[in-house]
Amino acid sequence: MLYIVIAIVILLLAFGYFLFIKNHALAKKENETNQKINRLLKEAERKAEDVRRESMLQAKEEMLKIRNDMENELKERRDTIVNQENRLLQKEEHLETREANLELKISDVEKKNEYLSKQQLELESIYQQQIESLEKVALLNQEDAKKMLLDNLEREVKYEAAKMIKETEELAQKTSLKKAREIIATAVQRCAVDNVVEITTSVVALPNDEMKGRIIGREGRNIRAFETLTGIDLIIDDTPETVVLSGFDPIRREIARKTLGKLVQDGRIHPTRIEEVYEQAKKELEATIIEIGEQTALDTDVQNLSQNIIYLLGRLNFRTSYGQNVLQHSIEVAHIASLMAQELNVNVRLARRAGLLHDIGKAIDFEKEGTHAALGAEFANRNGENEEVVHAILAHHEEIKPQTIESIIVAAADAISASRPGARRESIEAYIKRLETLENLAVSFNGVEKAFAIQSGREIRVMVKPDIINDKLSSKLARDIVKKIESELEYPGTIKVTVIRETRVQDVAK
């Protein structure tokens, strides 16, 4: 136990000695650190003092430099101000001199104004005296004379205006009509298109008259089946070895003709066989229509047409208008329009394309409501044609006002193709009605006594009352009649209006 206590005491003493030694070393190290810090602080203070002195010296040098610059600038400004003051003094002296001269001129002008005022009063007095003298001599006051002068001037102006309008119209008609005739004549001469006149019946030749009985069938079942299926009337009469197909739909009539031809050639005629041959003929005609449309586009050099438009072009081959084949008419219009466009140096390809497609609506106008121009324009627009072509189609019968030269060319080419001799047929009733309408339209104007349509309605001669219509008003009446004809009538080609004013004087010798 004693040894343990002694060991603990020794350990405590050793630990205390260790702490003493450690504290002594720490105190010594702290003392050395403080001395080092003091040295560094003194050295830093010394360096800071040196930097401060150098900064003060540099600041003084900068201040001296700035001071010198300011003094130089002030000196220059003082010199400039002195120079400006001298110039201002000179200008002030000059202005004083001018002011004195201006006062003298003002005084002179005032004197002249007083003199002119007196002169003006004297002139007005003299002018009034002259007017009074003239009124006494002419027995008219000033207002009446002015009114008379204006009336005379108005009559002269109207006369000169009417004369100028007439001369201008005559000159324009001479030049424009001559040029238009040259262009149209050149286009028509260079265009060679066959005349194809269609009718509403088709004739099918038979090998013998016995075939008629087989076509009719037992109790007429074959002919009934044929007419019901095709929608075409089959006329069988006493004409030897011939039957006639009648119908207004050219497509159906062509299918029926092909069907009957195949049946006659085959010899087997009964309702079931009729249906088979009909479907076969229908497919063949569809292929033929597409082939015709493609060939037409190739012949007229019109490219990039959609298949729907090509199909309608082929259908136009079986469509007629006043007896004129519409496809041949469209081809002719395309050629004439392109030739006229060449003469006028405008877009030839556009005119040819619009001319070919201008009547495309006639392929569907019996299936839908609307004019063929509106239907054709809508169909062309729906199938990718550009706006200029669509506009030309819609404007070729002036359903809208033409906005491009190509649309006007297409309308003119359409009229040329439709109105040339032999192109179309017209019923006698419609012909007479058109002439009567033309004459009644002319007679409806005030001052018109009689009107006569001549040259198949190509010209109308208007007889006017000479006491109502003078020579100058005759030109205006002719223009008014032309405008009314253009707005109210539909006609092929052109109509010439001739106004005739005749004065007759009679006397009797006794």
C-alpha positions as CSV (number, residue, x, y, z in Angstrom):
1,M,0.0,0.0,0.0
2,L,2.8,2.4,0.9
3,Y,4.5,1.6,-2.4
4,I,1.4,2.6,-4.3
5,V,1.1,5.9,-2.5
6,I,4.7,6.6,-3.1
7,A,4.3,5.8,-6.8
8,I,1.2,8.1,-7.1
9,V,3.2,11.0,-5.4
10,I,6.1,10.5,-7.8
11,L,3.7,10.5,-10.7
12,L,2.1,13.7,-9.5
13,L,5.4,15.4,-9.0
14,A,6.5,14.3,-12.5
15,F,3.3,15.6,-14.0
16,G,3.7,19.0,-12.2
17,Y,7.3,19.3,-13.4
18,F,6.1,18.6,-17.0
19,L,3.5,21.3,-16.7
20,F,6.1,23.7,-15.4
21,I,8.5,23.0,-18.1
22,K,5.7,23.3,-20.8
23,N,4.4,26.6,-19.4
24,H,8.0,28.0,-19.3
25,A,8.5,27.0,-23.0
26,L,5.2,28.5,-24.0
27,A,6.0,31.8,-22.2
28,K,9.4,32.0,-23.9
29,K,7.9,31.3,-27.4
30,E,5.1,33.9,-26.8
31,N,7.7,36.4,-25.8
32,E,9.7,35.7,-29.0
33,T,6.5,36.0,-31.1
34,N,5.6,39.4,-29.6
35,Q,9.1,40.7,-30.3
36,K,8.9,39.5,-34.0
37,I,5.4,41.1,-34.3
38,N,6.8,44.4,-33.0
39,R,9.6,44.4,-35.5
40,L,7.2,43.7,-38.4
41,L,4.9,46.5,-37.2
42,K,7.8,49.0,-37.0
43,E,9.0,48.0,-40.5
44,A,5.4,48.3,-41.9
45,E,5.0,51.7,-40.4
46,R,8.3,52.8,-41.9
47,K,7.3,51.5,-45.4
48,A,3.8,53.2,-45.1
49,E,5.5,56.5,-44.3
50,D,7.7,56.1,-47.4
51,V,4.7,55.4,-49.6
52,R,2.8,58.4,-48.1
53,R,5.7,60.7,-48.9
54,E,5.9,59.4,-52.5
55,S,2.1,59.8,-52.9
56,M,2.3,63.4,-51.6
57,L,5.0,64.2,-54.1
58,Q,3.1,62.7,-57.0
59,A,-0.1,64.5,-56.0
60,K,1.7,67.9,-55.8
61,E,3.2,67.3,-59.3
62,E,-0.3,66.4,-60.7
63,M,-1.8,69.5,-59.1
64,L,0.9,71.7,-60.6
65,K,0.3,70.2,-64.0
66,I,-3.5,70.6,-63.8
67,R,-3.0,74.2,-62.6
68,N,-0.9,75.0,-65.6
69,D,-3.4,73.4,-68.0
70,M,-6.2,75.4,-66.4
71,E,-4.3,78.7,-66.7
72,N,-3.6,78.0,-70.4
73,E,-7.2,77.1,-71.1
74,L,-8.4,80.3,-69.3
75,K,-6.0,82.4,-71.3
76,E,-7.4,80.9,-74.6
77,R,-11.0,81.5,-73.5
78,R,-10.2,85.0,-72.6
79,D,-8.7,85.6,-76.0
80,T,-11.7,84.0,-77.7
81,I,-14.1,86.1,-75.7
82,V,-12.2,89.3,-76.6
83,N,-12.4,88.3,-80.3
84,Q,-16.1,87.6,-80.1
85,E,-16.8,91.0,-78.3
86,N,-14.9,92.7,-81.1
87,R,-17.0,91.0,-83.8
88,L,-20.2,91.8,-81.9
89,L,-19.3,95.4,-81.7
90,Q,-18.7,95.4,-85.5
91,K,-22.1,93.7,-86.1
92,E,-23.9,96.1,-83.8
93,E,-22.4,99.1,-85.7
94,H,-23.5,97.4,-89.0
95,L,-27.0,96.8,-87.7
96,E,-27.4,100.4,-86.6
97,T,-26.4,101.5,-90.1
98,R,-28.9,99.1,-91.7
99,E,-31.7,100.2,-89.3
100,A,-31.2,103.7,-90.3
101,N,-31.4,102.8,-94.0
102,L,-34.5,100.6,-93.3
103,E,-36.3,103.5,-91.6
104,L,-35.6,105.6,-94.7
105,K,-37.0,102.9,-97.0
106,I,-40.1,102.4,-94.8
107,S,-40.8,106.1,-95.0
108,D,-40.5,105.9,-98.8
109,V,-42.7,102.9,-99.1
110,E,-45.4,104.6,-97.0
111,K,-45.4,107.5,-99.3
112,K,-45.7,105.2,-102.4
113,N,-48.6,103.3,-100.7
114,E,-50.5,106.6,-100.2
115,Y,-49.9,107.4,-103.8
116,L,-51.0,104.0,-105.0
117,S,-54.2,104.1,-102.9
118,K,-55.1,107.4,-104.5
119,Q,-54.5,106.0,-107.9
120,Q,-56.6,102.9,-107.1
121,L,-59.5,105.0,-106.0
122,E,-59.3,107.0,-109.2
123,L,-59.1,103.8,-111.3
124,E,-62.1,102.3,-109.5
125,S,-64.1,105.5,-110.1
126,I,-63.1,105.4,-113.8
127,Y,-63.9,101.7,-114.1
128,Q,-67.4,102.2,-112.5
129,Q,-68.1,105.1,-114.9
130,Q,-67.1,102.9,-117.9
131,I,-69.3,100.1,-116.7
132,E,-72.3,102.5,-116.3
133,S,-71.6,103.9,-119.8
134,L,-71.5,100.3,-121.3
135,E,-74.7,99.3,-119.5
136,K,-76.4,102.4,-120.9
137,V,-75.1,101.6,-124.4
138,A,-75.9,97.8,-124.3
139,L,-79.2,98.2,-122.4
140,L,-77.9,95.4,-120.0
141,N,-76.8,95.5,-116.4
142,Q,-73.7,93.7,-115.2
143,E,-75.4,90.5,-114.0
144,D,-77.4,90.0,-117.2
145,A,-74.2,90.5,-119.3
146,K,-72.3,88.0,-117.1
147,K,-75.1,85.5,-117.4
148,M,-75.2,85.9,-121.2
149,L,-71.5,85.5,-121.4
150,L,-71.5,82.3,-119.4
151,D,-74.4,80.9,-121.4
152,N,-72.5,81.6,-124.7
153,L,-69.3,80.1,-123.2
154,E,-71.2,77.0,-122.0
155,R,-72.7,76.4,-125.5
156,E,-69.2,76.8,-127.1
157,V,-67.6,74.5,-124.5
158,K,-70.3,71.8,-125.1
159,Y,-69.9,72.1,-128.8
160,E,-66.1,71.9,-128.6
161,A,-66.3,69.0,-126.2
162,A,-68.7,67.0,-128.4
163,K,-66.5,67.8,-131.4
164,M,-63.4,66.7,-129.6
165,I,-65.1,63.5,-128.4
166,K,-66.2,62.7,-131.9
167,E,-62.8,63.3,-133.4
168,T,-61.1,61.3,-130.6
169,E,-63.5,58.4,-131.1
170,E,-63.1,58.5,-134.9
171,L,-59.3,58.4,-134.5
172,A,-59.4,55.7,-131.9
173,Q,-61.8,53.6,-134.0
174,K,-59.6,54.0,-137.1
175,T,-56.4,52.9,-135.3
176,S,-57.7,50.4,-132.8
177,L,-60.1,48.8,-135.3
178,K,-57.4,48.5,-137.9
179,K,-55.0,46.9,-135.4
180,A,-57.7,44.6,-134.0
181,R,-58.7,43.4,-137.4
182,E,-55.0,42.7,-138.3
183,I,-54.5,40.7,-135.1
184,I,-57.8,38.8,-135.5
185,A,-57.2,38.1,-139.2
186,T,-53.7,36.9,-138.5
187,A,-54.9,34.6,-135.7
188,V,-57.8,33.2,-137.7
189,Q,-55.6,32.7,-140.8
190,R,-52.9,30.9,-138.9
191,C,-55.4,28.7,-137.0
192,A,-56.8,25.7,-138.9
193,V,-59.3,23.6,-136.9
194,D,-61.7,21.1,-138.4
195,N,-65.4,21.8,-138.3
196,V,-67.3,19.1,-136.4
197,V,-71.0,19.3,-136.1
198,E,-72.8,16.9,-133.8
199,I,-76.4,16.0,-133.6
200,T,-78.6,14.3,-131.0
201,T,-78.9,11.0,-132.7
202,S,-76.5,8.2,-133.7
203,V,-77.1,5.6,-136.4
204,V,-76.0,2.0,-136.1
205,A,-75.8,-0.2,-139.2
206,L,-77.2,-3.7,-139.1
207,P,-76.0,-6.7,-141.2
208,N,-79.7,-7.5,-142.0
209,D,-83.2,-6.6,-141.1
210,E,-83.6,-9.9,-139.1
211,M,-81.3,-8.3,-136.5
212,K,-84.1,-5.8,-135.7
213,G,-86.3,-8.5,-134.3
214,R,-83.5,-10.0,-132.2
215,I,-82.8,-6.4,-130.8
216,I,-86.5,-6.0,-129.9
217,G,-86.7,-9.5,-128.3
218,R,-89.6,-11.5,-127.2
219,E,-92.4,-9.1,-126.3
220,G,-89.9,-6.3,-126.4
221,R,-87.9,-7.4,-123.4
222,N,-84.5,-6.8,-125.1
223,I,-85.3,-3.3,-126.2
224,R,-86.8,-2.4,-122.9
225,A,-83.7,-3.7,-121.0
226,F,-81.5,-1.8,-123.4
227,E,-83.3,1.6,-123.1
228,T,-83.7,1.2,-119.3
229,L,-80.0,0.5,-118.8
230,T,-78.5,3.1,-121.2
231,G,-81.1,5.8,-120.8
232,I,-81.2,6.2,-124.6
233,D,-84.2,5.8,-126.9
234,L,-83.8,3.0,-129.5
235,I,-85.8,3.9,-132.7
236,I,-86.5,1.0,-135.0
237,D,-88.4,1.9,-138.1
238,D,-88.7,0.8,-141.8
239,T,-85.3,2.1,-142.7
240,P,-83.5,-0.9,-144.0
241,E,-80.6,-2.3,-142.0
242,T,-80.5,0.7,-139.7
243,V,-81.5,1.6,-136.2
244,V,-81.3,5.1,-134.6
245,L,-80.2,6.0,-131.1
246,S,-81.7,9.2,-129.7
247,G,-80.8,11.1,-126.6
248,F,-79.5,14.4,-125.4
249,D,-76.7,13.1,-123.2
250,P,-73.8,12.5,-125.7
251,I,-71.9,10.3,-123.2
252,R,-74.8,7.9,-122.7
253,R,-75.5,7.9,-126.4
254,E,-71.9,6.9,-127.2
255,I,-72.0,4.1,-124.6
256,A,-75.3,2.9,-126.1
257,R,-73.8,3.0,-129.6
258,K,-70.8,1.0,-128.6
259,T,-73.0,-1.5,-126.7
260,L,-75.4,-2.0,-129.6
261,G,-72.5,-2.4,-132.0
262,K,-70.9,-5.1,-129.9
263,L,-74.2,-6.9,-129.4
264,V,-74.9,-6.9,-133.2
265,Q,-71.4,-8.2,-133.8
266,D,-71.6,-10.9,-131.2
267,G,-75.2,-11.9,-132.1
268,R,-76.2,-12.9,-128.6
269,I,-78.8,-10.4,-127.5
270,H,-80.6,-10.9,-124.1
271,P,-80.9,-8.8,-121.0
272,T,-78.0,-10.4,-119.1
273,R,-75.7,-10.1,-122.1
274,I,-76.8,-6.5,-122.6
275,E,-75.7,-5.6,-119.1
276,E,-72.3,-7.3,-119.6
277,V,-71.6,-5.6,-122.9
278,Y,-72.9,-2.2,-121.4
279,E,-70.4,-2.4,-118.5
280,Q,-67.6,-3.3,-121.0
281,A,-68.5,-0.4,-123.3
282,K,-68.7,2.0,-120.4
283,K,-65.1,1.1,-119.3
284,E,-63.8,1.4,-122.8
285,L,-65.4,4.8,-123.2
286,E,-63.9,6.0,-119.9
287,A,-60.4,4.9,-121.2
288,T,-61.2,6.7,-124.5
289,I,-62.2,9.9,-122.7
290,I,-58.9,9.9,-120.7
291,E,-56.9,9.2,-123.9
292,I,-58.7,12.0,-125.8
293,G,-58.0,14.4,-122.9
294,E,-54.3,13.5,-122.8
295,Q,-54.0,13.8,-126.5
296,T,-55.7,17.2,-126.5
297,A,-53.3,18.5,-123.8
298,L,-50.4,17.2,-125.9
299,D,-51.6,18.7,-129.1
300,T,-52.2,22.1,-127.6
301,D,-48.9,22.0,-125.6
302,V,-50.7,22.6,-122.2
303,Q,-48.8,20.8,-119.5
304,N,-49.2,19.8,-115.8
305,L,-53.0,19.4,-116.0
306,S,-54.6,17.3,-113.2
307,Q,-56.2,14.0,-114.1
308,N,-59.6,15.4,-113.2
309,I,-59.3,18.2,-115.7
310,I,-57.9,15.8,-118.4
311,Y,-61.0,13.7,-117.9
312,L,-63.3,16.6,-118.3
313,L,-61.5,17.6,-121.5
314,G,-62.1,14.2,-122.9
315,R,-65.8,14.5,-122.0
316,L,-66.0,17.7,-123.9
317,N,-65.5,15.7,-127.1
318,F,-69.0,14.4,-126.7
319,R,-70.6,17.7,-125.8
320,T,-72.0,20.2,-128.3
321,S,-73.1,23.8,-128.1
322,Y,-75.4,25.1,-130.8
323,G,-74.2,22.1,-132.9
324,Q,-70.5,23.0,-132.4
325,N,-68.3,20.4,-130.8
326,V,-67.1,21.9,-127.5
327,L,-63.7,20.2,-127.4
328,Q,-62.9,21.3,-131.0
329,H,-64.2,24.8,-130.0
330,S,-61.9,24.8,-126.9
331,I,-58.9,23.8,-129.0
332,E,-59.6,26.5,-131.6
333,V,-60.0,29.1,-128.8
334,A,-56.6,28.0,-127.3
335,H,-54.9,28.4,-130.7
336,I,-56.5,31.7,-131.5
337,A,-55.8,33.1,-128.0
338,S,-52.1,32.0,-128.2
339,L,-51.7,33.6,-131.6
340,M,-53.3,36.9,-130.4
341,A,-51.1,36.9,-127.3
342,Q,-48.1,36.5,-129.6
343,E,-49.2,39.5,-131.6
344,L,-49.7,41.6,-128.4
345,N,-46.5,40.3,-126.8
346,V,-48.2,39.0,-123.6
347,N,-48.2,35.7,-121.8
348,V,-48.7,33.2,-124.6
349,R,-48.8,30.0,-122.4
350,L,-51.3,31.5,-120.0
351,A,-53.6,32.6,-122.9
352,R,-53.4,29.1,-124.5
353,R,-54.1,27.3,-121.2
354,A,-57.0,29.6,-120.3
355,G,-58.4,29.3,-123.8
356,L,-58.3,25.5,-123.6
357,L,-60.0,25.4,-120.2
358,H,-62.5,28.2,-120.7
359,D,-65.5,25.9,-121.4
360,I,-64.5,23.1,-119.0
361,G,-67.6,23.7,-117.0
362,K,-69.8,22.5,-120.0
363,A,-68.7,19.0,-119.1
364,I,-70.6,19.1,-115.8
365,D,-73.2,21.9,-116.2
366,F,-76.0,19.4,-116.8
367,E,-75.1,17.7,-113.5
368,K,-74.8,20.7,-111.3
369,E,-76.6,24.1,-111.0
370,G,-74.8,27.2,-112.1
371,T,-73.4,28.7,-115.3
372,H,-70.7,26.8,-117.1
373,A,-68.2,29.7,-116.5
374,A,-68.8,29.6,-112.7
375,L,-68.7,25.8,-112.6
376,G,-65.5,25.7,-114.7
377,A,-63.8,28.3,-112.6
378,E,-64.7,26.6,-109.4
379,F,-63.5,23.2,-110.7
380,A,-60.2,24.6,-112.1
381,N,-59.5,26.3,-108.8
382,R,-60.2,23.1,-106.8
383,N,-57.8,21.2,-109.1
384,G,-54.8,23.5,-108.7
385,E,-55.1,26.0,-111.5
386,N,-53.6,29.4,-110.8
387,E,-55.7,32.5,-110.1
388,E,-55.1,34.1,-113.6
389,V,-56.5,31.0,-115.4
390,V,-59.5,30.8,-113.0
391,H,-60.2,34.5,-113.5
392,A,-60.1,34.1,-117.3
393,I,-62.5,31.2,-117.2
394,L,-64.9,33.1,-115.0
395,A,-64.6,36.3,-117.0
396,H,-64.9,34.9,-120.6
397,H,-68.7,35.7,-120.6
398,E,-68.2,38.8,-118.5
399,E,-69.8,37.3,-115.4
400,I,-67.1,39.4,-113.7
401,K,-65.2,42.3,-115.2
402,P,-61.9,41.1,-116.9
403,Q,-58.9,42.3,-115.0
404,T,-56.0,40.9,-117.2
405,I,-55.2,41.3,-120.9
406,E,-55.1,37.4,-121.1
407,S,-58.7,37.2,-119.9
408,I,-59.8,39.7,-122.5
409,I,-57.9,37.8,-125.2
410,V,-59.7,34.5,-124.2
411,A,-63.1,36.2,-124.4
412,A,-62.3,37.6,-127.8
413,A,-61.0,34.2,-129.1
414,D,-64.2,32.6,-127.8
415,A,-66.4,35.1,-129.6
416,I,-64.3,34.6,-132.8
417,S,-64.6,30.8,-132.7
418,A,-68.3,30.9,-131.9
419,S,-69.3,33.5,-134.5
420,R,-67.3,32.4,-137.5
421,P,-69.5,31.2,-140.4
422,G,-70.6,27.6,-140.1
423,A,-69.4,27.2,-136.5
424,R,-72.8,27.1,-134.8
425,R,-76.5,26.6,-135.7
426,E,-79.3,28.6,-134.3
427,S,-83.1,27.9,-134.4
428,I,-85.2,30.3,-136.4
429,E,-87.3,31.1,-133.4
430,A,-84.3,32.1,-131.3
431,Y,-82.9,34.0,-134.2
432,I,-86.1,36.1,-134.7
433,K,-86.4,36.7,-131.0
434,R,-82.9,38.0,-130.8
435,L,-83.4,40.4,-133.7
436,E,-86.7,41.7,-132.1
437,T,-85.1,42.2,-128.8
438,L,-82.3,44.1,-130.4
439,E,-84.7,46.4,-132.3
440,N,-86.9,47.0,-129.2
441,L,-83.8,47.9,-127.1
442,A,-82.8,50.6,-129.6
443,V,-86.4,52.0,-129.9
444,S,-86.6,52.4,-126.1
445,F,-84.3,55.5,-126.2
446,N,-85.8,58.9,-126.3
447,G,-85.7,60.5,-129.8
448,V,-85.5,57.2,-131.7
449,E,-88.2,56.8,-134.4
450,K,-87.4,53.4,-135.9
451,A,-84.7,50.7,-135.7
452,F,-83.8,47.9,-138.1
453,A,-81.6,44.9,-137.4
454,I,-79.7,43.9,-140.5
455,Q,-76.9,41.5,-141.5
456,S,-78.3,38.7,-139.3
457,G,-78.2,40.9,-136.3
458,R,-74.6,42.0,-136.8
459,E,-75.7,45.6,-137.4
460,I,-78.6,47.8,-136.2
461,R,-79.6,51.0,-138.0
462,V,-81.3,53.6,-135.8
463,M,-83.5,56.3,-137.3
464,V,-83.8,59.4,-135.0
465,K,-86.1,62.4,-134.9
466,P,-84.0,65.3,-136.2
467,D,-85.8,67.9,-134.1
468,I,-84.9,66.0,-130.8
469,I,-81.5,64.5,-131.7
470,N,-78.9,66.8,-133.3
471,D,-75.6,65.8,-134.9
472,K,-73.6,66.0,-131.7
473,L,-76.1,64.1,-129.6
474,S,-76.1,61.3,-132.2
475,S,-72.6,60.2,-131.1
476,K,-73.8,60.0,-127.5
477,L,-76.9,58.1,-128.5
478,A,-74.8,55.5,-130.3
479,R,-72.5,55.0,-127.3
480,D,-75.6,54.7,-125.0
481,I,-77.1,52.0,-127.3
482,V,-73.8,50.1,-127.4
483,K,-73.5,50.1,-123.6
484,K,-77.1,48.9,-123.2
485,I,-76.6,46.1,-125.7
486,E,-73.4,45.0,-124.0
487,S,-75.0,45.0,-120.6
488,E,-78.4,43.4,-121.4
489,L,-78.0,41.1,-124.5
490,E,-76.0,38.0,-125.2
491,Y,-74.8,37.7,-128.8
492,P,-71.9,36.1,-130.7
493,G,-69.3,38.4,-132.3
494,T,-70.0,42.1,-132.5
495,I,-72.9,44.4,-133.3
496,K,-72.4,47.6,-135.2
497,V,-74.7,50.5,-134.3
498,T,-75.4,53.2,-136.9
499,V,-77.4,56.3,-136.0
500,I,-79.1,58.0,-139.0
501,R,-80.4,61.6,-138.7
502,E,-82.2,62.9,-141.8
503,T,-83.9,66.2,-142.3
504,R,-86.3,66.5,-145.3
505,V,-87.7,69.8,-146.6
506,Q,-90.7,69.6,-148.9
507,D,-92.6,72.3,-150.8
508,V,-95.2,72.3,-153.6
509,A,-95.1,74.4,-156.7
510,K,-98.5,75.7,-157.7
